[in-house]
Amino acid sequence: MHVIVVGAGIIGLATAWHLRRLGAVVTIIDPAPAQGASHAAAGMIAPAAEVVWGQTPLYPLMRSSGELYPGFTAEVASATGAELGLNSTGTLVCAGDRADLQTLRELRGAQSAAGFTTELISGSKARAVEPSLAPSIIGAVDIPDDWSVDPRRLSAALLSMTTETLVRETVTEVVRRGDTTIGVRLADGRSLEADQVVLSTGSASITGAPVLPVRQVWGDVLRLRAQAEHTPLLTRTIRGLVNGRAVYLVPRPDGEIVLGASSREDGRAATSAGAVHRLLQDGQRLVPGILDCDITEVTTRARPGSPDDLPFIGRADDGCVVSTGYFRHGILLAPLGGRLGAELALGISPDWLPDGALDSVSPHRFSEAAPVSNA
Ligand SMILES: Cc1cc2nc3c(=O)[nH]c(=O)nc-3n(C[C@H](O)[C@H](O)[C@H](O)COP(=O)(O)OP(=O)(O)OC[C@H]3O[C@@H](n4cnc5c(N)ncnc54)[C@H](O)[C@@H]3O)c2cc1C
């Protein structure tokens, strides 16, 4: 079977990976592979720390994808010889004051109810494992099984498997015959046909594609590097609430630290100076030493948000599967989303999915039938 995958972000790349493993011939199309949201992502694989109120259907997806991660990354590393920047040291979610600690206590209740292993520890115990934490941290939730990967390394490794089948072009239109997708039209005027088309274009939409309520949630993120004498500044992911605002620091094995991230729906693709200011201000409340770091990069990208923060993964018509709307969890959900998208495209029943998961990510859940864009 020949499958066209439109979009080579982490989702399209993971889908192409699974499609090839299942024996499909894959063409992947993207004018700027791995330069979308996946380029900005911190890479937290944090199914427990990402538990927030009211998102119950998301928990089993995050847990299931988290469980797929070790096998997925081991296979990718072995097939490509790439080092993926995995950090399995764990995560500390820190509280800067009593109100933040109370919020963490309540969230920990939700995390435990969802079946995740967490432990509430004192500020001094947190500093014993991460000496760079601020003296003002009064407590933390220790989450040993929330780890991280370098999304750029993972994308690059997956991309290296696609070189012969990658078309660096923009898809301008999804081509349909009657009610069925049969291929795509490219900006250079060519048309390509396939047995199936998988649409994984993140927050971008294409003429002729199903209209989904995906919105752009902009995120600004900084990349830092500590001076040699202070390296490593951190060994595990540090997350926290500062005056109710979420902030995180994700250390890479090579010494890079990702400080993120803002969340804006103001439509501005440029980096917000105010957001960068707040990130540094909030980040230094958790780890004062970041102010001595070099800023090596400032990146702004749009997360593909959905109304209920769950992705859209499912069949749009007999020739088309959509896989988008991963919002703030696309790196975590890539093994699950990639495998599910590939299996749906090839007509394989995903019987390994948690009960109810397929319905929870249905692209039709906000409408009886997903209409088609003619815009
Ligand atoms: C600051 C920030 C931090 C984040 N941190 C994390 C994190 O720690 N953990 C986590 O799990 N998630 C995180 N995320 C979310 C995660 O990055 C996204 O959910 C994920 O990258 C979405 O992947 P994607 O492949 O769907 O989209 P993208 O990575 O945006 O890829 C879409 C691709 O489609 C291509 N495309 C678009 N239109 C067309 C077209 N017409 N023709 C051809 N190609 C097209 C684009 O060029 C792009 O390469 C973060 C996001 C941001 C912005």
The ligand as a Gaussian input file, in Angstrom:
#p B3LYP/6-31G(d) Opt

LIG

0 1
 C        7.201000      25.910000      23.351000
 C        6.621000      24.526000      23.220000
 C        7.004000      23.542000      24.136000
 C        6.471000      22.248000      24.030000
 N        6.880000      21.276000      24.924000
 C        6.364000      20.018000      24.831000
 C        6.792000      18.990000      25.716000
 O        7.667000      19.211000      26.564000
 N        6.233000      17.760000      25.612000
 C        5.261000      17.476000      24.682000
 O        4.757000      16.342000      24.646000
 N        4.860000      18.431000      23.795000
 C        5.373000      19.691000      23.861000
 N        4.954000      20.657000      22.990000
 C        3.886000      20.343000      22.038000
 C        4.464000      19.653000      20.809000
 O        5.563000      20.388000      20.338000
 C        3.404000      19.552000      19.715000
 O        2.227000      18.963000      20.215000
 C        3.931000      18.691000      18.579000
 O        5.182000      19.169000      18.143000
 C        2.950000      18.659000      17.408000
 O        3.572000      17.915000      16.392000
 P        2.989000      17.930000      14.914000
 O        3.833000      17.014000      14.119000
 O        1.516000      17.687000      14.980000
 O        3.131000      19.454000      14.446000
 P        4.413000      20.238000      13.896000
 O        5.646000      19.882000      14.620000
 O        4.023000      21.683000      13.893000
 O        4.576000      19.700000      12.414000
 C        3.664000      20.003000      11.392000
 C        4.436000      19.968000      10.085000
 O        3.510000      20.106000       9.015000
 C        4.130000      20.849000       8.016000
 N        3.104000      21.433000       7.147000
 C        2.167000      22.359000       7.490000
 N        1.418000      22.666000       6.418000
 C        1.883000      21.914000       5.399000
 C        1.511000      21.801000       4.030000
 N        0.500000      22.515000       3.496000
 N        2.211000      20.934000       3.228000
 C        3.215000      20.185000       3.742000
 N        3.599000      20.255000       5.042000
 C        2.947000      21.116000       5.845000
 C        4.946000      21.899000       8.748000
 O        6.012000      22.407000       7.927000
 C        5.449000      21.099000       9.948000
 O        6.754000      20.569000       9.731000
 C        5.511000      21.945000      23.025000
 C        5.155000      22.929000      22.097000
 C        5.708000      24.204000      22.182000
 C        5.323000      25.249000      21.155000

